[in-house]
Amino acid sequence: MRLSSWSLSSAVFRTGFDFGQREVAHWFPGHMAKGIKQMRASLRKVDCIVEIHDSLSLTYYMFPLLPNIPFSGRNPLFQESLDVRPHLLVLNKMDLADISNKWQLERDGVKNVLFTDCLRQRDESVKKVIPLVTQLIESSPRFHRDEDRSYCLMVIGVPNVGKSSLINALRRINLRKGKASKVGGEPGITKAVLTKIQVCERPPVYLLDTPGVLPPKIQNIETGMKLALCGTILDHLVGEDIIADYLLYSLNRLQRFGYVEKYELEGPCDDIQHVLKSIAVKLGKTQRVKAITGIGDITIKMPNYTAAAYDFIRAFRKGELGKVMLD
Ligand SMILES: Nc1nc2c(ncn2[C@@H]2O[C@H](COP(=O)(O)OP(=O)(O)OP(=O)(O)O)[C@@H](O)[C@H]2O)c(=O)[nH]1
């Protein structure tokens, strides 16, 4: 929601976010390096790479997920190069994102892009995936796989972007089959490396589901925080309080004030403690805390800031605070 009925004259918003001494390196689990190694080893069986990102931030697609496998759209020099597999960029969760600036992709020369909503039963964009990859594969050399009539795709992406949901949606649409891949609200659900799953009969298309993989080098702390906000990193590794504060900062910076209405606040506010307290009171999220006084121990009721932060972040990820583009 954009600014409408509230007066902003008294609201002062931060012009930058203070990340303190935080380091992104501590946020990423070790199993990812192993995953990348196994994926690299399987690449020769793959005809096309499907790279999934979150539509909430268009900056991620700029970072190759697998080092040495350049995304053709990122670098036109690689487009004709024979050892680069066809590449489809899927920007998922479009239902949550304000994609009015998607023209930037075209400006940057990014080709073969699809915006998807994998949770919608009859999503037209998911239907386009197989025809598009088929077309891409058929117009590229397949080397030693030329005889093989079945196609193999590899799905890659940071954790929690919806890789499993896309696989399930493809199976639902093309095979009328149920779930093959477990979906979860927390990053790191897909741990079994490289399971081969059929997603289409004509032509026979299989894909390799992979564990979530992050770019080995996150460009900076702010990119890391955006990944955290999108649910790519386990919340507790980063801290719900700091994610919630970064969310508030971002919403105010982008003038997306849906949170004011959702939590019935008096108006936009940039003080996370104040906002979390109001959320906790509104939702009845309180906790009993023991206090030691001069006359003995007493129990007092306090707002549960962590529970409020969790609700605030969850509401954002569900799209309940309005559509947002974090870049
Ligand atoms: N709003 C919205 N949510 C989605 C969409 N696709 C997936 N999700 C949700 O995002 C969360 C993660 O989805 P998964 O399919 O498990 O993601 P993943 O990339 O396989 O996750 P990892 O196993 O951690 O790598 C789940 O809560 C899904 O319901 C979408 O298009 N829109």
The ligand as a Tripos MOL2 file, in Angstrom:
@<TRIPOS>MOLECULE
LIG
   32    34     1     0     0
SMALL
NO_CHARGES

@<TRIPOS>ATOM
      1 N1          3.7480  -17.2510   -2.4560 N.pl3     1 LIG1
      2 C1          4.4320  -18.2530   -3.0300 C.ar      1 LIG1
      3 N2          5.0430  -19.1750   -2.2420 N.ar      1 LIG1
      4 C2          5.7040  -20.1770   -2.8620 C.ar      1 LIG1
      5 C3          5.7810  -20.2790   -4.2830 C.ar      1 LIG1
      6 N3          6.5270  -21.3710   -4.5770 N.ar      1 LIG1
      7 C4          6.8910  -21.9290   -3.3970 C.ar      1 LIG1
      8 N4          6.4030  -21.2130   -2.3600 N.ar      1 LIG1
      9 C5          6.5880  -21.4770   -0.9080 C.3       1 LIG1
     10 O1          7.9720  -21.3100   -0.6130 O.3       1 LIG1
     11 C6          8.3840  -22.2400    0.3900 C.3       1 LIG1
     12 C7          9.5770  -23.0420   -0.1130 C.3       1 LIG1
     13 O2          9.1810  -23.8610   -1.1870 O.3       1 LIG1
     14 P1         10.0200  -25.1780   -1.6290 P.3       1 LIG1
     15 O3          9.4130  -25.6520   -2.9100 O.co2     1 LIG1
     16 O4         10.1460  -26.1280   -0.4970 O.co2     1 LIG1
     17 O5         11.4560  -24.5030   -1.9000 O.3       1 LIG1
     18 P2         12.8670  -25.2280   -2.2270 P.3       1 LIG1
     19 O6         13.6190  -24.2560   -3.0800 O.co2     1 LIG1
     20 O7         12.6390  -26.5910   -2.7840 O.co2     1 LIG1
     21 O8         13.4860  -25.2960   -0.7800 O.3       1 LIG1
     22 P3         14.8010  -26.0960   -0.2610 P.3       1 LIG1
     23 O9         14.3940  -27.5250   -0.1530 O.co2     1 LIG1
     24 O10        15.0460  -25.4430    1.0580 O.co2     1 LIG1
     25 O11        15.9100  -25.8420   -1.2120 O.co2     1 LIG1
     26 C8          7.1580  -23.0950    0.7100 C.3       1 LIG1
     27 O12         6.5310  -22.5730    1.8640 O.3       1 LIG1
     28 C9          6.2750  -22.9130   -0.5250 C.3       1 LIG1
     29 O13         4.8950  -23.0910   -0.2310 O.3       1 LIG1
     30 C10         5.1050  -19.2780   -5.1000 C.ar      1 LIG1
     31 O14         5.1330  -19.2560   -6.3300 O.2       1 LIG1
     32 N5          4.4500  -18.2970   -4.4010 N.ar      1 LIG1
@<TRIPOS>BOND
     1     1     2 1
     2     2     3 ar
     3     2    32 ar
     4     3     4 ar
     5     4     5 ar
     6     4     8 ar
     7     5     6 ar
     8     5    30 ar
     9     6     7 ar
    10     7     8 ar
    11     8     9 1
    12     9    10 1
    13     9    28 1
    14    10    11 1
    15    11    12 1
    16    11    26 1
    17    12    13 1
    18    13    14 1
    19    14    15 2
    20    14    16 1
    21    14    17 1
    22    17    18 1
    23    18    19 2
    24    18    20 1
    25    18    21 1
    26    21    22 1
    27    22    23 2
    28    22    24 1
    29    22    25 1
    30    26    27 1
    31    26    28 1
    32    28    29 1
    33    30    31 2
    34    30    32 ar
@<TRIPOS>SUBSTRUCTURE
     1 LIG1         1 GROUP 0 **** ****
